[in-house]
């Protein structure tokens, strides 16, 4: 039993060619899609990194300003803490800068004044 003749092998080769051409086209499309995805991801990462860097610089500047402000205010606040109504051992004020601590003490003093006036 013979399977065709000379034309039969040409048909098989032609079918293989078309099948391989289709696979090649599919692979090229996949590679192009992946390249686009990678490029978009690189752009997104670059934007995210820039935002992070900017935020980090802002925080660093804020810390420098707070350090500079607290170093200028520490000698003044040391004298004022002795007369402070809260004293120097108030644990909830330990994280505040001297300037913010003074403001908080003033707020609390006003509140106590309102409570005393309202209670009488």
C-alpha positions in Angstrom: 0.0 0.0 0.0 1.5 3.2 -1.1 0.7 6.6 0.4 0.3 8.9 -2.4 3.2 9.6 -4.7 5.5 12.5 -5.2 2.8 15.1 -4.5 2.1 13.6 -1.1 5.5 14.5 0.4 5.2 18.1 -1.0 1.8 18.4 0.7 3.2 17.3 4.1 6.1 19.7 3.8 3.7 22.5 2.9 1.5 21.7 5.8 4.4 21.6 8.2 5.6 24.9 6.8 2.2 26.6 7.4 2.0 25.0 10.9 5.5 26.2 11.7 4.8 29.7 10.3 1.7 30.0 12.4 3.7 28.9 15.5 6.4 31.4 14.6 3.8 34.2 14.3 2.3 33.3 17.6 5.7 33.3 19.3 6.5 36.7 17.8 3.2 38.2 19.0 3.9 36.7 22.5 7.4 38.2 22.5 6.1 41.6 21.4 3.4 41.5 24.1 5.9 40.6 26.8 8.3 43.4 25.6 5.5 45.9 25.9 4.6 44.7 29.3 8.2 44.8 30.5 8.6 48.4 29.1 5.3 49.5 30.9 6.5 47.9 34.1 9.9 49.6 33.8 8.1 53.0 33.3 5.8 52.3 36.3 8.7 51.3 38.5 10.7 54.4 37.5 7.7 56.7 38.4 7.3 54.9 41.7 10.9 55.2 42.5 10.9 58.9 41.7 7.9 59.4 44.0 9.6 57.4 46.8 12.8 59.4 46.4 10.9 62.7 46.5 9.0 61.6 49.6 12.2 60.4 51.2 13.9 63.8 50.5 10.8 65.6 52.0 11.0 63.5 55.2 14.8 64.1 55.5 14.3 67.8 55.2 11.5 67.8 57.8 13.8 65.8 60.2 16.6 68.3 59.6 14.3 71.2 60.3 12.9 69.6 63.5 16.4 68.8 64.7 17.5 72.4 64.0 14.4 73.8 65.7 14.8 71.6 68.7 18.5 72.3 69.1 17.7 76.1 69.0 14.9 75.8 71.5 16.4 73.3 74.0 18.3 75.9 76.0 15.2 78.1 76.3 12.9 75.2 77.2 15.1 73.9 79.9 14.4 77.1 82.0 10.7 77.0 81.2 10.3 73.3 82.2 11.0 74.0 85.8 7.9 76.3 85.9 5.9 73.9 83.7 2.6 72.8 85.2 3.2 69.3 83.9 6.8 69.0 85.1 9.6 67.3 83.2 8.4 63.7 83.7 5.2 63.8 81.7 5.5 60.6 79.6 3.0 61.6 76.9 5.2 64.7 76.0 8.5 62.8 75.7 8.1 62.4 71.9 7.2 66.1 71.3 9.8 68.7 70.4 10.3 71.4 73.0 8.2 73.9 71.0 5.3 71.5 70.6 5.6 70.5 74.2 5.2 74.2 75.3 2.2 74.6 73.0 0.6 71.5 74.4 1.2 72.7 77.9 -0.5 76.0 77.1 -3.5 74.2 75.7 -3.8 72.0 78.8 -3.5 75.0 81.0 -6.3 76.8 79.2 -8.5 73.7 79.5 -7.8 73.5 83.2 -8.7 77.2 83.5 -12.0 76.5 81.7 -12.8 73.6 83.9 -12.1 75.6 87.1 -14.2 78.5 85.9 -17.0 76.2 84.7 -17.0 74.2 87.9 -17.3 77.1 90.3 
